[in-house]
Amino acid sequence: MNSSQETQNWRGSFLKYVLFLGFVILVGLSIDYWLHDQRIISEIELVAGLMMFVVYLLLVFKKIGWKAASYFGWTGILFILLMVLLYGGIGGMGVIWWGLLPMLSFMFFGVEWGLFATLSGSSIPIVVMMIEYGGVDVSYFDILQLRQLILMIFVMGSIMSFYERAVKVLIKKLSDDTERINLEAEERIAVEEELAQKLLELNKRAEKDEKVRMAVLNILEDERQLETQLKKEKEGVERKVDERTLELSVERNRMKAVLDNLVRGILVIDKKKRTVLLNRKIFTLLGDPKEINYKVLSEFFKEINLDRMVDQVEKTTQMVSKEKVLVGSKFFDLFLVPVPMETGVNNIAIFVEDVTYRVSVERSRDEFFSIASHELRTPLTAIRGNAEMILDNYKDKIKDKEVLEMLSDMHEGSIRLIEIVNDFLNVSRLEMGKIDFKIEKINLIDLLKETMEEFRVSNLKPNLDLMVNYDKKELWVMADKDRLKQVLINMIGNAFKFTETGGVYFEKFDSKDGTVSVDVRDTGSGIAVEQQPLLFRKFQQAGDSLYTRDTSKGTGLGLYISKLLIEGMKGSIGLRTSALKKGSVFYFSLPVAE
């Protein structure tokens, strides 16, 4: 803190003291004036005292600065002195208070403005004295007393001016000396701190050097121990390497024996299509060439694009397969399986299997079903026709009820066998691709209504609903009308077999991505979760047991045939959801007609 700030703080503290003391004195004088029946000056003294107290409070609580408080206090003092000058004070002793004017002026405003404040204050008795010379009696004191009062003010003002200037010089010298001493003390402290810091650094360096020396000694000792330990570790590692090498050799031989005895040939390639691993079977399948690599395998299966299959595996990281690839007189199945690594698909395993015998067996089976179906169809048709003719023409002439029941059973059995034979023939033709699809633009809504009307005419379960929940009259799709109608008949008939109440509903006609999807919902018995995967498979029914087929009088080919027909028309079919005792929701989709 500099000398100017110290002076201001001192003047602020002094001002607080003067204001409070003035407040106390003025209140006391006010009471005294009141007791001596000088009511006017008593009230003025009281107001001035209260004003000084208010300024004191404002200064204490820092609502105003000390300069503003000085002006307020100085004004109040001049006002009080004027009253004393006019009324004389108690017993005429008020002139004494004018002697405090120079001292208060210099204490309030300092050496710069103290003299000016003294002179401006002395102008009040000078003006009063001049009025007295004019013959007007305004003051309690006479002219002689006024001259002595003015002289006293000038003398005290000179003394205070000299005193303030001397004190100011002394204070400045003391402040400069104090500042110089403080600077020297700070410099000395800084030098001592620097010396202490350097000493601390020297101690730390000495401790560090000692630690380094001890560390070097420890390292030398550890090195000797490490050499001994490394020698033992080396012997142990060499022993473990020999043991592991033997284990790997045994494992490799075991793995090679397993791979060589697989029925499938294996060729594993890396990203650059270099051979990583292969087995002996691959040589046998490819005709025992001298060398087998990806290029040889690609040339052997030149009818397919093996490079495209490899690229597809790398992009999708999924298995890619190609079945029944004909090479010469043999059929092969190819499976490309990704070998995932942390950085992606690095290797691809190519499995090759000779399926010639399996294909031959499947074809023989299909031909057998086809031939058997054709051979069975003729006698079954004759049995059905004769039984139907006898029931139509001679039913009334046959009196034996058992004979009638046998003829009825014969007729129903022939119809069922003909349906089974027709299913066998349809499956055989579909699987061998011998059914031509006549794809055309048809109105799906009209076809649905036509099919449902045929079911209503047949009076099959008349208590069941059969409805199309679609508010438009047209929905055009690309399909074979007869084949699609066969699918609808299969789906409705299949739902009716397992529905006793409620009905079958075609709903949620959704057109999206160039296809139309239709939900077929029934309120039947539903399908258990574990039986749902059996749907759409050949000779499979979603019943609790294989021995309960007769309850639905089906062959297990209806949904399978429907699947082949829908897929032949570039559509799809499946089960959306099902729950026991709540019903099922199937769906089928077909391309939208442009």
Phi, psi and omega in degrees: 000128181278177185291324181297316178295321178297318180296317180297317178298320180295316180294322178298316180295318180296320181297319177301316181297314183296317181297315181293317179296320178298319178301313181296315183295316183294322177296319178296317179295323179299318179295319182294315178300322181295318180293334179264019175063025173259076190292319185297308181293332176296316180292321179297316179299321180294316179297316180298319179297316178297321178298317178298323179293321178297315179296322178300314180296319179298323180288322180296316182270013171060037174276338175223163177275171184290334179291314178298320178296325179298316180297316179299312181297318181296317179299317179297320180295316179298320180296318179296315180298324178297318179296319178298320181295324183279322187253349174090343181078194181284117178066021180075015183268009184294340181299334181297325183294333177294341177291342179277350185302309181298318181298314180294324181298312182288327179289325180286316193244355178081185186289332184290313185250359181295316180296319179297318179296323179295314181295318180294326177290323180290345179294336180294306178294332178295316180297317179298320180294320179296322178295321178297319176299331180282358177095006179260126182267102182244344187250155176291329184265158177272179186295321180298315179296323179294320179296317179297322180295317181293318178299318179300320180297316182294318180296312180295326178295318179297314181299315182293325179295313178298317182298314181298319181293319179295317179296321180297316178297317180296318180295319180297318180296316179297322179294317179296317179296319179297317180296318180297316180297320179296318179297316179297321179294319179296318178298317180296320179295319180298318179296318180295319178295320179296317178296320180295322178295316179296320178297319178297318178297320179297319178295318179296320180295322178295318178296321179295317179299323180292319179295321178298317180298316179293323179296320179297318179296320178294322180295318179298320179291317179296326180296320179295317179292324181294322179300317179295316181293320179297324179296318178291318180297320180299317178296320179293319179296317179299323178293317179294322178298317179297317180294317181293322178299319178294318179297317179295323178296317179295317180295320179296317180295321179294317180295320179295322179295320178295314181296319182292338183260007175287151179282346178255145173278144183233133172223116180256128181238158176263191185294334178265014176063031174268147184290127176255320184202145174206163179241176185288331183297329181297327177294316181297317182294327183266009176090027178053058174286165181292325183219144177231127173214186183297321180297317179297316180296320180295321178290327180294318178258054183290344180287342178243159179268090183292327179298320180295322179294320178297316179298322180294321178295317181295325182282317186265343186053033178238157179293139176238134183228157174219118186256151174054052176278122183272120174232108185069240179252009183246152176248139181230147169254133179244135177230122177254115186244128178288144174252094188290144174232176182296329182267006181123200179274108179264321182236155178229127178264125179254117179258133180236130181227134176278114182246023182301314182295318181296317178298320179296319179295317180297318180294320178298319179295315181296320178295323178297314179298320181295311181295316181297322181295315178298319182289329180281332187297319184295306180294328179293322178296320179295317179298315181297315182295316180295318179296319180294321180294317180298317181293326181284321189260331187239014182297321182286337183275343180271115183270337183281117181294326180295323178295318178298319178295321179295320179294320178295317177297319179299317181295313180295320180296321179294321178298316181295318180294323178295320177298319179297314179299320178297320177298316178301316181295318179297315179300314181300313181293321179294315182293327179270002177070031183261009177254125178269135179259127177264087184281126180211171180275119182229154177271109184297325183294316178298318181295321178297314181295322179297315181295318180294326179296322177297323178292322180293323179296322181290350177059034179278113181051069183296344181282352183266146175280149175217102192226155173245114181266077181212125188273358178255158183268345185227141171207104190266133179226165176258116183196169171272117187301313182293317180293320179294322178297323177297321178295316181297319178298317179298316183291318179293314180298320179296321179292320180297328182299328187246016181239127180251327178226158180094245178164197181237134188226129173265122187206177179055060177282105188244121177259120183202134176055041174079011179228157175246125180249134181233131175269138176243104185254135175234165180249036184278204186282345179081173184232131179296150183301318183289343179266345184297324177297343181281346181295151177065018173253155182291133177061027181241138174234148183272055176258175180288336183209151176294340183274006180251021182300321187295342181294332179252356179053048180233166180258349186082015180251349186300305180291327178295316178295318179300321179296315179296321180293313180298315180294328176294338177261020177065031178243194179214158181212150180182182178260126180273313178197157178201147178214140181299136177066010178238338179114182184226159175230110173263167177214157169216153181225150181219157178295142177286139177283130181281000000 
